[in-house]
Amino acid sequence: MTEPVLSQSIYLDHNGTTPIDSEAISAMKPLMEKHFGNPSSSHLLGEKAKRGVVGARKNVADLLGCQPDEIVFTSGGTESNNMVLKGIVNFKHPEKFHLITSAIEHPAILNPALFLSELGVRLTILPVDRKGFVDPDQVKKAISPETALISIMLANNETGAIQPIKEIAEIARAHHIPLHTDAAQAVGKISVKVKELKVDFLSVAGHKLYGPKGVGALYMREGMTLTPLMHGAGQENGKRAGTENTILTAGLGAACRVAGKRVAQDEKNIRFLRNHLQTLLFEGVDDLVLNGSVKNRLPNTLNVSVPGLQGGQILSGIPNIMASTGAACHDQRVTLSHVLSAMGVSLRVGMGALRFSLGRSNTKSQIEVTAEAVIGQIKRMRDEKEHRS
C-alpha cells in the first residue's frame, strides 16, 4: 500500500504531542531574529529578553490560577517531575523518606521513584481499579510518619482517566504532606486551577498544549521548598539554574494564553467529536471494549480494544490514520502497556488497544472517515483470520 501524503492524513495522537499554535510561533520569532539577549544582562537586549520571560511566566500563571513567582520554567514535564521527586528527598538520609505514587503514572514519575527506591527511599506504588482510578482511601492507608510526598497524576495519558486529586489533596493536607500532580495531559484540555485542586506542586509540558517541545513549567506553591535539581548561577529565583530558554519560554507562554481563551469551547467541541467517534466504532465493531471509564476522563481521549487482534497491525493497515496503541510486539511476543496491565486488562483484550486522542483541528468529517477506515480494517483482518482458520 502506498503511504498517503500528509494532506490526506488524519492526526489523532494529540496525547502524544500537539502541533504548535500559530500564536506560539509568532511569539518565538522575534526572540530568534532580534531579541536574542540574555535575560540576566542589564543592557537593552537583555531587558527585552527578560520582559519576554516575565510575560510568559504571567501567562502560565494566569492559566493555572496562581502567582507568577510560583512558576518555574523547565525543559519539560519530565524535568518538572524529577525536580519534585528528587528535590523533596535528603540524599544524606534517603531511608527516612517515603513516597506514594500510583501504578499508572508516566515513566517520568515511575522511573525517578524507582531510582529513589534503589537509594533507600521507601516507595509505595498504589494499584488502580478496573476503570483506571486511584482510590483515595488507598492513599490514606499508605501514609506513614515518614511520608514526604504524594504524587498522583491528574489525567492519564492512555485512558484519559481524571484522578480524584481534590479528594487526595484533602487527605494530604490533613496529614501535612505535600501533594504533587503530573498535569501534562490535562493542562490545556480541561480547566486546571491549582487553588481548586489544592496541590502543592504541578507539572506542565509545553508540547501537550500546542506549545513547543523542550519546555515546561513547575508550579510550586508559595512557601514550598525543594533542593534544586540544577545548580548554577541561580536563575528562576534560585530554583532552577541555567540561562533561560527565552525562545521556547515565549512559545509556552503564548500557548497558555491561547488555551486560557479557548479551553472551555475546545473541551465542548472535542468531547462531541470524541463521543461521535466512540458511537460510530461501537456501532460498527462487534465485541469492542472500552478501556477506562465513560465518565471522569479527558474530553479528547478514547481508548478501545478489539479482542483477538493487535492494535499495531490495525493501524499499520490504515497508515493515514495517526493514532497509537496500548501494546507492543517484541520478537512475536505482545507486551501490554503498564497502564492497561495495572487495570487488569487481559492480554487478549489489551493487545488490540487503540488510543485516539483528538485536538482542535479535527473535524466531524475526519472522525467519520476515521471510523470508516478503522471499521473496514478490522473487518478485513477478522475475515482473513477466519479464512486462515
Secondary structure as UniProt FT lines:
FT   HELIX           6..8
FT   STRAND          10..11
FT   TURN            14..16
FT   HELIX           22..33
FT   TURN            39..40
FT   HELIX           44..64
FT   HELIX           68..70
FT   STRAND          71..74
FT   HELIX           77..87
FT   TURN            91..92
FT   HELIX           94..96
FT   STRAND          98..102
FT   TURN            103..104
FT   HELIX           107..119
FT   STRAND          122..126
FT   TURN            130..131
FT   HELIX           136..142
FT   TURN            145..146
FT   STRAND          147..151
FT   TURN            157..159
FT   STRAND          161..162
FT   HELIX           165..174
FT   TURN            175..176
FT   STRAND          179..182
FT   TURN            184..186
FT   TURN            188..189
FT   HELIX           194..197
FT   STRAND          201..205
FT   HELIX           206..208
FT   TURN            209..210
FT   TURN            213..214
FT   STRAND          216..220
FT   TURN            222..223
FT   HELIX           236..238
FT   HELIX           246..284
FT   TURN            286..287
FT   STRAND          289..290
FT   TURN            299..300
FT   STRAND          301..305
FT   TURN            307..308
FT   HELIX           311..316
FT   TURN            319..320
FT   STRAND          321..322
FT   STRAND          324..325
FT   STRAND          327..330
FT   TURN            331..332
FT   STRAND          333..336
FT   HELIX           338..342
FT   TURN            343..344
FT   HELIX           347..350
FT   TURN            351..352
FT   STRAND          353..357
FT   TURN            360..361
FT   HELIX           364..388
//
